[in-house]
Amino acid sequence: MATLVRTLSGDFNHWLTKIEYGIMGGSVSASLEGTSDFSNGDARCSVRVFERYSYFGGNRVSLNVTLFQNGDGPIYLSAISSGGSQALFFKINTWGEEAFLDKLRDLL
């Protein structure tokens, strides 16, 4: 499992769209597996779950991206990738997870 946490500024919709298009356009095997959006008053949260094939690991990896903003405050991003290991009881490699998360790092 690989994790990226950042604080962003600017427009919430801009970042959400940039992340969606950037991840989907960054890999021929990338897919948007699920979305969730909700708000309460001035607070807003969006969750996106992406998946792609990892050539290094020979399997599929997922990337969960969460954006949160309260009013005009900063936008908090939390991204976690997982699924890059082929081992039964412990992780042998996490190359695919790191590579997927690197796509998001490049977008930011």
MODELLER restraints for C-alpha pairs under 7 A, 6 or more apart:
rsr = mdl.restraints
at = mdl.atoms
rsr.add(forms.Gaussian(group=physical.xy_distance, feature=features.Distance(at['CA:1:A'], at['CA:80:A']), mean=6.79, stdev=0.5))
rsr.add(forms.Gaussian(group=physical.xy_distance, feature=features.Distance(at['CA:1:A'], at['CA:81:A']), mean=5.58, stdev=0.5))
rsr.add(forms.Gaussian(group=physical.xy_distance, feature=features.Distance(at['CA:1:A'], at['CA:82:A']), mean=4.63, stdev=0.5))
rsr.add(forms.Gaussian(group=physical.xy_distance, feature=features.Distance(at['CA:1:A'], at['CA:94:A']), mean=6.98, stdev=0.5))
rsr.add(forms.Gaussian(group=physical.xy_distance, feature=features.Distance(at['CA:1:A'], at['CA:97:A']), mean=6.52, stdev=0.5))
rsr.add(forms.Gaussian(group=physical.xy_distance, feature=features.Distance(at['CA:2:A'], at['CA:80:A']), mean=5.68, stdev=0.5))
rsr.add(forms.Gaussian(group=physical.xy_distance, feature=features.Distance(at['CA:2:A'], at['CA:81:A']), mean=5.31, stdev=0.5))
rsr.add(forms.Gaussian(group=physical.xy_distance, feature=features.Distance(at['CA:2:A'], at['CA:82:A']), mean=6.77, stdev=0.5))
rsr.add(forms.Gaussian(group=physical.xy_distance, feature=features.Distance(at['CA:2:A'], at['CA:97:A']), mean=6.17, stdev=0.5))
rsr.add(forms.Gaussian(group=physical.xy_distance, feature=features.Distance(at['CA:2:A'], at['CA:98:A']), mean=6.02, stdev=0.5))
rsr.add(forms.Gaussian(group=physical.xy_distance, feature=features.Distance(at['CA:3:A'], at['CA:79:A']), mean=5.69, stdev=0.5))
rsr.add(forms.Gaussian(group=physical.xy_distance, feature=features.Distance(at['CA:3:A'], at['CA:80:A']), mean=4.53, stdev=0.5))
rsr.add(forms.Gaussian(group=physical.xy_distance, feature=features.Distance(at['CA:3:A'], at['CA:81:A']), mean=6.58, stdev=0.5))
rsr.add(forms.Gaussian(group=physical.xy_distance, feature=features.Distance(at['CA:4:A'], at['CA:78:A']), mean=5.94, stdev=0.5))
rsr.add(forms.Gaussian(group=physical.xy_distance, feature=features.Distance(at['CA:4:A'], at['CA:79:A']), mean=5.10, stdev=0.5))
rsr.add(forms.Gaussian(group=physical.xy_distance, feature=features.Distance(at['CA:4:A'], at['CA:80:A']), mean=6.50, stdev=0.5))
rsr.add(forms.Gaussian(group=physical.xy_distance, feature=features.Distance(at['CA:5:A'], at['CA:77:A']), mean=5.65, stdev=0.5))
rsr.add(forms.Gaussian(group=physical.xy_distance, feature=features.Distance(at['CA:5:A'], at['CA:78:A']), mean=4.63, stdev=0.5))
rsr.add(forms.Gaussian(group=physical.xy_distance, feature=features.Distance(at['CA:5:A'], at['CA:79:A']), mean=6.38, stdev=0.5))
rsr.add(forms.Gaussian(group=physical.xy_distance, feature=features.Distance(at['CA:6:A'], at['CA:76:A']), mean=6.13, stdev=0.5))
rsr.add(forms.Gaussian(group=physical.xy_distance, feature=features.Distance(at['CA:6:A'], at['CA:77:A']), mean=5.19, stdev=0.5))
rsr.add(forms.Gaussian(group=physical.xy_distance, feature=features.Distance(at['CA:6:A'], at['CA:78:A']), mean=6.70, stdev=0.5))
rsr.add(forms.Gaussian(group=physical.xy_distance, feature=features.Distance(at['CA:7:A'], at['CA:74:A']), mean=6.43, stdev=0.5))
rsr.add(forms.Gaussian(group=physical.xy_distance, feature=features.Distance(at['CA:7:A'], at['CA:75:A']), mean=5.71, stdev=0.5))
rsr.add(forms.Gaussian(group=physical.xy_distance, feature=features.Distance(at['CA:7:A'], at['CA:76:A']), mean=4.72, stdev=0.5))
rsr.add(forms.Gaussian(group=physical.xy_distance, feature=features.Distance(at['CA:7:A'], at['CA:77:A']), mean=6.11, stdev=0.5))
rsr.add(forms.Gaussian(group=physical.xy_distance, feature=features.Distance(at['CA:8:A'], at['CA:74:A']), mean=5.96, stdev=0.5))
rsr.add(forms.Gaussian(group=physical.xy_distance, feature=features.Distance(at['CA:8:A'], at['CA:75:A']), mean=4.92, stdev=0.5))
rsr.add(forms.Gaussian(group=physical.xy_distance, feature=features.Distance(at['CA:8:A'], at['CA:76:A']), mean=6.23, stdev=0.5))
rsr.add(forms.Gaussian(group=physical.xy_distance, feature=features.Distance(at['CA:9:A'], at['CA:74:A']), mean=5.43, stdev=0.5))
rsr.add(forms.Gaussian(group=physical.xy_distance, feature=features.Distance(at['CA:9:A'], at['CA:75:A']), mean=5.92, stdev=0.5))
rsr.add(forms.Gaussian(group=physical.xy_distance, feature=features.Distance(at['CA:12:A'], at['CA:75:A']), mean=6.90, stdev=0.5))
rsr.add(forms.Gaussian(group=physical.xy_distance, feature=features.Distance(at['CA:19:A'], at['CA:107:A']), mean=6.97, stdev=0.5))
rsr.add(forms.Gaussian(group=physical.xy_distance, feature=features.Distance(at['CA:22:A'], at['CA:107:A']), mean=6.68, stdev=0.5))
rsr.add(forms.Gaussian(group=physical.xy_distance, feature=features.Distance(at['CA:23:A'], at['CA:103:A']), mean=6.71, stdev=0.5))
rsr.add(forms.Gaussian(group=physical.xy_distance, feature=features.Distance(at['CA:23:A'], at['CA:104:A']), mean=6.81, stdev=0.5))
rsr.add(forms.Gaussian(group=physical.xy_distance, feature=features.Distance(at['CA:24:A'], at['CA:30:A']), mean=5.41, stdev=0.5))
rsr.add(forms.Gaussian(group=physical.xy_distance, feature=features.Distance(at['CA:24:A'], at['CA:31:A']), mean=6.32, stdev=0.5))
rsr.add(forms.Gaussian(group=physical.xy_distance, feature=features.Distance(at['CA:26:A'], at['CA:103:A']), mean=6.95, stdev=0.5))
rsr.add(forms.Gaussian(group=physical.xy_distance, feature=features.Distance(at['CA:29:A'], at['CA:52:A']), mean=5.10, stdev=0.5))
rsr.add(forms.Gaussian(group=physical.xy_distance, feature=features.Distance(at['CA:29:A'], at['CA:53:A']), mean=5.81, stdev=0.5))
rsr.add(forms.Gaussian(group=physical.xy_distance, feature=features.Distance(at['CA:30:A'], at['CA:50:A']), mean=6.77, stdev=0.5))
rsr.add(forms.Gaussian(group=physical.xy_distance, feature=features.Distance(at['CA:30:A'], at['CA:51:A']), mean=5.54, stdev=0.5))
rsr.add(forms.Gaussian(group=physical.xy_distance, feature=features.Distance(at['CA:30:A'], at['CA:52:A']), mean=4.24, stdev=0.5))
rsr.add(forms.Gaussian(group=physical.xy_distance, feature=features.Distance(at['CA:31:A'], at['CA:50:A']), mean=5.58, stdev=0.5))
rsr.add(forms.Gaussian(group=physical.xy_distance, feature=features.Distance(at['CA:31:A'], at['CA:51:A']), mean=5.36, stdev=0.5))
rsr.add(forms.Gaussian(group=physical.xy_distance, feature=features.Distance(at['CA:31:A'], at['CA:52:A']), mean=6.34, stdev=0.5))
rsr.add(forms.Gaussian(group=physical.xy_distance, feature=features.Distance(at['CA:32:A'], at['CA:49:A']), mean=6.08, stdev=0.5))
rsr.add(forms.Gaussian(group=physical.xy_distance, feature=features.Distance(at['CA:32:A'], at['CA:50:A']), mean=4.55, stdev=0.5))
rsr.add(forms.Gaussian(group=physical.xy_distance, feature=features.Distance(at['CA:32:A'], at['CA:51:A']), mean=6.56, stdev=0.5))
rsr.add(forms.Gaussian(group=physical.xy_distance, feature=features.Distance(at['CA:33:A'], at['CA:49:A']), mean=5.48, stdev=0.5))
rsr.add(forms.Gaussian(group=physical.xy_distance, feature=features.Distance(at['CA:33:A'], at['CA:50:A']), mean=5.42, stdev=0.5))
rsr.add(forms.Gaussian(group=physical.xy_distance, feature=features.Distance(at['CA:33:A'], at['CA:51:A']), mean=6.58, stdev=0.5))
rsr.add(forms.Gaussian(group=physical.xy_distance, feature=features.Distance(at['CA:34:A'], at['CA:48:A']), mean=5.95, stdev=0.5))
rsr.add(forms.Gaussian(group=physical.xy_distance, feature=features.Distance(at['CA:34:A'], at['CA:49:A']), mean=5.17, stdev=0.5))
rsr.add(forms.Gaussian(group=physical.xy_distance, feature=features.Distance(at['CA:35:A'], at['CA:47:A']), mean=5.64, stdev=0.5))
rsr.add(forms.Gaussian(group=physical.xy_distance, feature=features.Distance(at['CA:35:A'], at['CA:48:A']), mean=4.75, stdev=0.5))
rsr.add(forms.Gaussian(group=physical.xy_distance, feature=features.Distance(at['CA:35:A'], at['CA:49:A']), mean=6.49, stdev=0.5))
rsr.add(forms.Gaussian(group=physical.xy_distance, feature=features.Distance(at['CA:36:A'], at['CA:46:A']), mean=5.71, stdev=0.5))
rsr.add(forms.Gaussian(group=physical.xy_distance, feature=features.Distance(at['CA:36:A'], at['CA:47:A']), mean=5.06, stdev=0.5))
rsr.add(forms.Gaussian(group=physical.xy_distance, feature=features.Distance(at['CA:36:A'], at['CA:48:A']), mean=6.71, stdev=0.5))
rsr.add(forms.Gaussian(group=physical.xy_distance, feature=features.Distance(at['CA:37:A'], at['CA:45:A']), mean=5.86, stdev=0.5))
rsr.add(forms.Gaussian(group=physical.xy_distance, feature=features.Distance(at['CA:37:A'], at['CA:46:A']), mean=4.44, stdev=0.5))
rsr.add(forms.Gaussian(group=physical.xy_distance, feature=features.Distance(at['CA:37:A'], at['CA:47:A']), mean=6.42, stdev=0.5))
rsr.add(forms.Gaussian(group=physical.xy_distance, feature=features.Distance(at['CA:38:A'], at['CA:44:A']), mean=6.01, stdev=0.5))
rsr.add(forms.Gaussian(group=physical.xy_distance, feature=features.Distance(at['CA:38:A'], at['CA:45:A']), mean=5.53, stdev=0.5))
rsr.add(forms.Gaussian(group=physical.xy_distance, feature=features.Distance(at['CA:38:A'], at['CA:46:A']), mean=6.59, stdev=0.5))
rsr.add(forms.Gaussian(group=physical.xy_distance, feature=features.Distance(at['CA:39:A'], at['CA:45:A']), mean=6.17, stdev=0.5))
rsr.add(forms.Gaussian(group=physical.xy_distance, feature=features.Distance(at['CA:42:A'], at['CA:70:A']), mean=5.62, stdev=0.5))
rsr.add(forms.Gaussian(group=physical.xy_distance, feature=features.Distance(at['CA:42:A'], at['CA:71:A']), mean=4.58, stdev=0.5))
rsr.add(forms.Gaussian(group=physical.xy_distance, feature=features.Distance(at['CA:43:A'], at['CA:69:A']), mean=5.66, stdev=0.5))
rsr.add(forms.Gaussian(group=physical.xy_distance, feature=features.Distance(at['CA:43:A'], at['CA:70:A']), mean=3.99, stdev=0.5))
rsr.add(forms.Gaussian(group=physical.xy_distance, feature=features.Distance(at['CA:43:A'], at['CA:71:A']), mean=5.72, stdev=0.5))
rsr.add(forms.Gaussian(group=physical.xy_distance, feature=features.Distance(at['CA:44:A'], at['CA:68:A']), mean=5.70, stdev=0.5))
rsr.add(forms.Gaussian(group=physical.xy_distance, feature=features.Distance(at['CA:44:A'], at['CA:69:A']), mean=5.31, stdev=0.5))
rsr.add(forms.Gaussian(group=physical.xy_distance, feature=features.Distance(at['CA:44:A'], at['CA:70:A']), mean=6.23, stdev=0.5))
rsr.add(forms.Gaussian(group=physical.xy_distance, feature=features.Distance(at['CA:45:A'], at['CA:67:A']), mean=5.58, stdev=0.5))
rsr.add(forms.Gaussian(group=physical.xy_distance, feature=features.Distance(at['CA:45:A'], at['CA:68:A']), mean=4.40, stdev=0.5))
rsr.add(forms.Gaussian(group=physical.xy_distance, feature=features.Distance(at['CA:45:A'], at['CA:69:A']), mean=6.56, stdev=0.5))
rsr.add(forms.Gaussian(group=physical.xy_distance, feature=features.Distance(at['CA:46:A'], at['CA:66:A']), mean=5.68, stdev=0.5))
rsr.add(forms.Gaussian(group=physical.xy_distance, feature=features.Distance(at['CA:46:A'], at['CA:67:A']), mean=5.24, stdev=0.5))
rsr.add(forms.Gaussian(group=physical.xy_distance, feature=features.Distance(at['CA:46:A'], at['CA:68:A']), mean=6.63, stdev=0.5))
rsr.add(forms.Gaussian(group=physical.xy_distance, feature=features.Distance(at['CA:47:A'], at['CA:65:A']), mean=5.67, stdev=0.5))
rsr.add(forms.Gaussian(group=physical.xy_distance, feature=features.Distance(at['CA:47:A'], at['CA:66:A']), mean=4.43, stdev=0.5))
rsr.add(forms.Gaussian(group=physical.xy_distance, feature=features.Distance(at['CA:47:A'], at['CA:67:A']), mean=6.52, stdev=0.5))
rsr.add(forms.Gaussian(group=physical.xy_distance, feature=features.Distance(at['CA:48:A'], at['CA:64:A']), mean=5.75, stdev=0.5))
rsr.add(forms.Gaussian(group=physical.xy_distance, feature=features.Distance(at['CA:48:A'], at['CA:65:A']), mean=5.14, stdev=0.5))
rsr.add(forms.Gaussian(group=physical.xy_distance, feature=features.Distance(at['CA:48:A'], at['CA:66:A']), mean=6.47, stdev=0.5))
rsr.add(forms.Gaussian(group=physical.xy_distance, feature=features.Distance(at['CA:49:A'], at['CA:62:A']), mean=6.87, stdev=0.5))
rsr.add(forms.Gaussian(group=physical.xy_distance, feature=features.Distance(at['CA:49:A'], at['CA:63:A']), mean=5.64, stdev=0.5))
rsr.add(forms.Gaussian(group=physical.xy_distance, feature=features.Distance(at['CA:49:A'], at['CA:64:A']), mean=4.45, stdev=0.5))
rsr.add(forms.Gaussian(group=physical.xy_distance, feature=features.Distance(at['CA:49:A'], at['CA:65:A']), mean=6.36, stdev=0.5))
rsr.add(forms.Gaussian(group=physical.xy_distance, feature=features.Distance(at['CA:50:A'], at['CA:62:A']), mean=5.52, stdev=0.5))
rsr.add(forms.Gaussian(group=physical.xy_distance, feature=features.Distance(at['CA:50:A'], at['CA:63:A']), mean=5.02, stdev=0.5))
rsr.add(forms.Gaussian(group=physical.xy_distance, feature=features.Distance(at['CA:50:A'], at['CA:64:A']), mean=6.39, stdev=0.5))
rsr.add(forms.Gaussian(group=physical.xy_distance, feature=features.Distance(at['CA:51:A'], at['CA:60:A']), mean=6.68, stdev=0.5))
rsr.add(forms.Gaussian(group=physical.xy_distance, feature=features.Distance(at['CA:51:A'], at['CA:61:A']), mean=5.62, stdev=0.5))
rsr.add(forms.Gaussian(group=physical.xy_distance, feature=features.Distance(at['CA:51:A'], at['CA:62:A']), mean=4.27, stdev=0.5))
rsr.add(forms.Gaussian(group=physical.xy_distance, feature=features.Distance(at['CA:51:A'], at['CA:63:A']), mean=6.19, stdev=0.5))
rsr.add(forms.Gaussian(group=physical.xy_distance, feature=features.Distance(at['CA:52:A'], at['CA:60:A']), mean=5.45, stdev=0.5))
rsr.add(forms.Gaussian(group=physical.xy_distance, feature=features.Distance(at['CA:52:A'], at['CA:61:A']), mean=5.63, stdev=0.5))
rsr.add(forms.Gaussian(group=physical.xy_distance, feature=features.Distance(at['CA:52:A'], at['CA:62:A']), mean=6.58, stdev=0.5))
rsr.add(forms.Gaussian(group=physical.xy_distance, feature=features.Distance(at['CA:53:A'], at['CA:59:A']), mean=5.75, stdev=0.5))
rsr.add(forms.Gaussian(group=physical.xy_distance, feature=features.Distance(at['CA:53:A'], at['CA:60:A']), mean=4.25, stdev=0.5))
rsr.add(forms.Gaussian(group=physical.xy_distance, feature=features.Distance(at['CA:53:A'], at['CA:61:A']), mean=6.29, stdev=0.5))
rsr.add(forms.Gaussian(group=physical.xy_distance, feature=features.Distance(at['CA:54:A'], at['CA:60:A']), mean=5.53, stdev=0.5))
rsr.add(forms.Gaussian(group=physical.xy_distance, feature=features.Distance(at['CA:54:A'], at['CA:61:A']), mean=6.45, stdev=0.5))
rsr.add(forms.Gaussian(group=physical.xy_distance, feature=features.Distance(at['CA:54:A'], at['CA:96:A']), mean=5.22, stdev=0.5))
rsr.add(forms.Gaussian(group=physical.xy_distance, feature=features.Distance(at['CA:56:A'], at['CA:95:A']), mean=6.66, stdev=0.5))
rsr.add(forms.Gaussian(group=physical.xy_distance, feature=features.Distance(at['CA:56:A'], at['CA:96:A']), mean=6.11, stdev=0.5))
rsr.add(forms.Gaussian(group=physical.xy_distance, feature=features.Distance(at['CA:57:A'], at['CA:84:A']), mean=6.17, stdev=0.5))
rsr.add(forms.Gaussian(group=physical.xy_distance, feature=features.Distance(at['CA:57:A'], at['CA:85:A']), mean=6.77, stdev=0.5))
rsr.add(forms.Gaussian(group=physical.xy_distance, feature=features.Distance(at['CA:57:A'], at['CA:96:A']), mean=6.09, stdev=0.5))
rsr.add(forms.Gaussian(group=physical.xy_distance, feature=features.Distance(at['CA:59:A'], at['CA:84:A']), mean=6.80, stdev=0.5))
rsr.add(forms.Gaussian(group=physical.xy_distance, feature=features.Distance(at['CA:60:A'], at['CA:83:A']), mean=6.63, stdev=0.5))
rsr.add(forms.Gaussian(group=physical.xy_distance, feature=features.Distance(at['CA:60:A'], at['CA:84:A']), mean=6.85, stdev=0.5))
rsr.add(forms.Gaussian(group=physical.xy_distance, feature=features.Distance(at['CA:61:A'], at['CA:81:A']), mean=6.98, stdev=0.5))
rsr.add(forms.Gaussian(group=physical.xy_distance, feature=features.Distance(at['CA:61:A'], at['CA:82:A']), mean=5.74, stdev=0.5))
rsr.add(forms.Gaussian(group=physical.xy_distance, feature=features.Distance(at['CA:61:A'], at['CA:83:A']), mean=4.63, stdev=0.5))
rsr.add(forms.Gaussian(group=physical.xy_distance, feature=features.Distance(at['CA:61:A'], at['CA:84:A']), mean=5.37, stdev=0.5))
rsr.add(forms.Gaussian(group=physical.xy_distance, feature=features.Distance(at['CA:61:A'], at['CA:96:A']), mean=6.64, stdev=0.5))
rsr.add(forms.Gaussian(group=physical.xy_distance, feature=features.Distance(at['CA:61:A'], at['CA:97:A']), mean=6.25, stdev=0.5))
rsr.add(forms.Gaussian(group=physical.xy_distance, feature=features.Distance(at['CA:62:A'], at['CA:81:A']), mean=5.41, stdev=0.5))
rsr.add(forms.Gaussian(group=physical.xy_distance, feature=features.Distance(at['CA:62:A'], at['CA:82:A']), mean=5.44, stdev=0.5))
rsr.add(forms.Gaussian(group=physical.xy_distance, feature=features.Distance(at['CA:62:A'], at['CA:83:A']), mean=6.24, stdev=0.5))
rsr.add(forms.Gaussian(group=physical.xy_distance, feature=features.Distance(at['CA:63:A'], at['CA:79:A']), mean=6.81, stdev=0.5))
rsr.add(forms.Gaussian(group=physical.xy_distance, feature=features.Distance(at['CA:63:A'], at['CA:80:A']), mean=5.68, stdev=0.5))
rsr.add(forms.Gaussian(group=physical.xy_distance, feature=features.Distance(at['CA:63:A'], at['CA:81:A']), mean=4.19, stdev=0.5))
rsr.add(forms.Gaussian(group=physical.xy_distance, feature=features.Distance(at['CA:63:A'], at['CA:82:A']), mean=6.63, stdev=0.5))
rsr.add(forms.Gaussian(group=physical.xy_distance, feature=features.Distance(at['CA:64:A'], at['CA:79:A']), mean=5.46, stdev=0.5))
rsr.add(forms.Gaussian(group=physical.xy_distance, feature=features.Distance(at['CA:64:A'], at['CA:80:A']), mean=5.24, stdev=0.5))
rsr.add(forms.Gaussian(group=physical.xy_distance, feature=features.Distance(at['CA:64:A'], at['CA:81:A']), mean=6.20, stdev=0.5))
rsr.add(forms.Gaussian(group=physical.xy_distance, feature=features.Distance(at['CA:65:A'], at['CA:78:A']), mean=5.85, stdev=0.5))
rsr.add(forms.Gaussian(group=physical.xy_distance, feature=features.Distance(at['CA:65:A'], at['CA:79:A']), mean=4.36, stdev=0.5))
rsr.add(forms.Gaussian(group=physical.xy_distance, feature=features.Distance(at['CA:65:A'], at['CA:80:A']), mean=6.69, stdev=0.5))
rsr.add(forms.Gaussian(group=physical.xy_distance, feature=features.Distance(at['CA:66:A'], at['CA:77:A']), mean=5.61, stdev=0.5))
rsr.add(forms.Gaussian(group=physical.xy_distance, feature=features.Distance(at['CA:66:A'], at['CA:78:A']), mean=5.19, stdev=0.5))
rsr.add(forms.Gaussian(group=physical.xy_distance, feature=features.Distance(at['CA:66:A'], at['CA:79:A']), mean=6.29, stdev=0.5))
rsr.add(forms.Gaussian(group=physical.xy_distance, feature=features.Distance(at['CA:67:A'], at['CA:75:A']), mean=6.53, stdev=0.5))
rsr.add(forms.Gaussian(group=physical.xy_distance, feature=features.Distance(at['CA:67:A'], at['CA:76:A']), mean=5.57, stdev=0.5))
rsr.add(forms.Gaussian(group=physical.xy_distance, feature=features.Distance(at['CA:67:A'], at['CA:77:A']), mean=4.66, stdev=0.5))
rsr.add(forms.Gaussian(group=physical.xy_distance, feature=features.Distance(at['CA:67:A'], at['CA:78:A']), mean=6.69, stdev=0.5))
rsr.add(forms.Gaussian(group=physical.xy_distance, feature=features.Distance(at['CA:68:A'], at['CA:75:A']), mean=5.58, stdev=0.5))
rsr.add(forms.Gaussian(group=physical.xy_distance, feature=features.Distance(at['CA:68:A'], at['CA:76:A']), mean=5.10, stdev=0.5))
rsr.add(forms.Gaussian(group=physical.xy_distance, feature=features.Distance(at['CA:68:A'], at['CA:77:A']), mean=6.63, stdev=0.5))
rsr.add(forms.Gaussian(group=physical.xy_distance, feature=features.Distance(at['CA:69:A'], at['CA:75:A']), mean=4.70, stdev=0.5))
rsr.add(forms.Gaussian(group=physical.xy_distance, feature=features.Distance(at['CA:69:A'], at['CA:76:A']), mean=6.37, stdev=0.5))
rsr.add(forms.Gaussian(group=physical.xy_distance, feature=features.Distance(at['CA:81:A'], at['CA:97:A']), mean=5.29, stdev=0.5))
rsr.add(forms.Gaussian(group=physical.xy_distance, feature=features.Distance(at['CA:81:A'], at['CA:101:A']), mean=6.40, stdev=0.5))
rsr.add(forms.Gaussian(group=physical.xy_distance, feature=features.Distance(at['CA:82:A'], at['CA:97:A']), mean=5.64, stdev=0.5))
rsr.add(forms.Gaussian(group=physical.xy_distance, feature=features.Distance(at['CA:83:A'], at['CA:97:A']), mean=6.95, stdev=0.5))
rsr.add(forms.Gaussian(group=physical.xy_distance, feature=features.Distance(at['CA:84:A'], at['CA:93:A']), mean=6.73, stdev=0.5))
rsr.add(forms.Gaussian(group=physical.xy_distance, feature=features.Distance(at['CA:84:A'], at['CA:94:A']), mean=5.19, stdev=0.5))
rsr.add(forms.Gaussian(group=physical.xy_distance, feature=features.Distance(at['CA:84:A'], at['CA:95:A']), mean=6.86, stdev=0.5))
rsr.add(forms.Gaussian(group=physical.xy_distance, feature=features.Distance(at['CA:84:A'], at['CA:96:A']), mean=5.20, stdev=0.5))
rsr.add(forms.Gaussian(group=physical.xy_distance, feature=features.Distance(at['CA:84:A'], at['CA:97:A']), mean=5.31, stdev=0.5))
rsr.add(forms.Gaussian(group=physical.xy_distance, feature=features.Distance(at['CA:85:A'], at['CA:91:A']), mean=5.26, stdev=0.5))
rsr.add(forms.Gaussian(group=physical.xy_distance, feature=features.Distance(at['CA:85:A'], at['CA:92:A']), mean=5.83, stdev=0.5))
rsr.add(forms.Gaussian(group=physical.xy_distance, feature=features.Distance(at['CA:85:A'], at['CA:93:A']), mean=5.39, stdev=0.5))
rsr.add(forms.Gaussian(group=physical.xy_distance, feature=features.Distance(at['CA:85:A'], at['CA:94:A']), mean=6.00, stdev=0.5))
rsr.add(forms.Gaussian(group=physical.xy_distance, feature=features.Distance(at['CA:86:A'], at['CA:92:A']), mean=6.84, stdev=0.5))
